[in-house]
Amino acid sequence: MTDASTPHDHHLTLRVAPMPADVNANGDIFGGWVMAQVDIAGGVAAARRARGRVATVAVNAFVFKQPISIGDVVSFYTRIERVGRTSITVHVEVIAERDPSNPVCVKVTEATVTYVAIDARGGKREVPA
């Protein structure tokens, strides 16, 4: 299998296989489905770093490089880019593993998302050092 597209400076945070209900009229996976999975993966990484609840506050960048198809195994790799007083910015790279008989990995999407650490009432809180 080709691992040239696997980001070695990121951590595997989520892996999922899209289903037929996730396709658009062109037969590709909906961009909104990909965005939701990116937000989940980024939120997991941010919550780990914040040691608690986080909420999405901004999508700083989102680039769709190639379509995702049914049958692809999609992996979401995360890297903490910046930690502020109450916010955490996460970079997410999305890799699709295609063709099980001759596996190849392709970067299909990348995004940068900012989260804010929140307390039990939903108010901002400081991110622990």
NORLINNOR-V777390 format. One record per residue. RES is the residue in three letters. PHI is phi in radians with two decimals (none if undefined). Layout:
RES&PHI, RES&PHI
This chain:
MET&none, THR&-1.50, ASP&-1.91, ALA&-1.03, SER&-1.58, THR&-1.26, PRO&-1.31, HIS&-1.33, ASP&-1.69, HIS&-2.00, HIS&-1.95, LEU&-1.14, THR&-2.02, LEU&-2.68, ARG&-2.41, VAL&-2.64, ALA&-1.97, PRO&-1.14, MET&-1.92, PRO&-0.96, ALA&-1.19, ASP&-1.64, VAL&-1.61, ASN&-1.64, ALA&-1.14, ASN&-1.54, GLY&1.57, ASP&-1.69, ILE&-1.24, PHE&-0.95, GLY&-1.05, GLY&-1.12, TRP&-1.13, VAL&-1.09, MET&-1.05, ALA&-1.11, GLN&-1.18, VAL&-1.06, ASP&-1.13, ILE&-1.11, ALA&-1.08, GLY&-1.10, GLY&-1.15, VAL&-1.10, ALA&-1.10, ALA&-1.15, ALA&-1.13, ARG&-1.07, ARG&-1.21, ALA&-1.37, ARG&0.97, GLY&2.84, ARG&-1.12, VAL&-2.41, ALA&-2.31, THR&-1.23, VAL&-2.03, ALA&-2.77, VAL&-1.81, ASN&-1.38, ALA&-2.74, PHE&-2.67, VAL&-2.20, PHE&-1.61, LYS&-1.67, GLN&-2.59, PRO&-1.24, ILE&-1.91, SER&-2.08, ILE&-1.06, GLY&1.77, ASP&-1.25, VAL&-1.77, VAL&-1.86, SER&-1.98, PHE&-2.01, TYR&-1.85, THR&-2.14, ARG&-2.52, ILE&-1.24, GLU&-1.62, ARG&-2.69, VAL&-2.16, GLY&-1.77, ARG&-1.13, THR&-2.17, SER&-2.09, ILE&-2.39, THR&-1.83, VAL&-2.11, HIS&-1.70, VAL&-2.16, GLU&-1.96, VAL&-1.99, ILE&-2.05, ALA&-1.83, GLU&-1.68, ARG&-2.04, ASP&0.96, PRO&-0.98, SER&-1.33, ASN&-2.56, PRO&-1.02, VAL&-2.46, CYS&-1.88, VAL&-2.31, LYS&-1.29, VAL&-1.90, THR&-2.70, GLU&-2.52, ALA&-2.65, THR&-2.23, VAL&-2.26, THR&-1.93, TYR&-2.09, VAL&-2.06, ALA&-1.27, ILE&-2.25, ASP&-1.60, ALA&-1.08, ARG&-1.63, GLY&1.60, GLY&-1.49, LYS&-1.08, ARG&-2.46, GLU&-1.29, VAL&-1.41, PRO&-1.06, ALA&-1.15
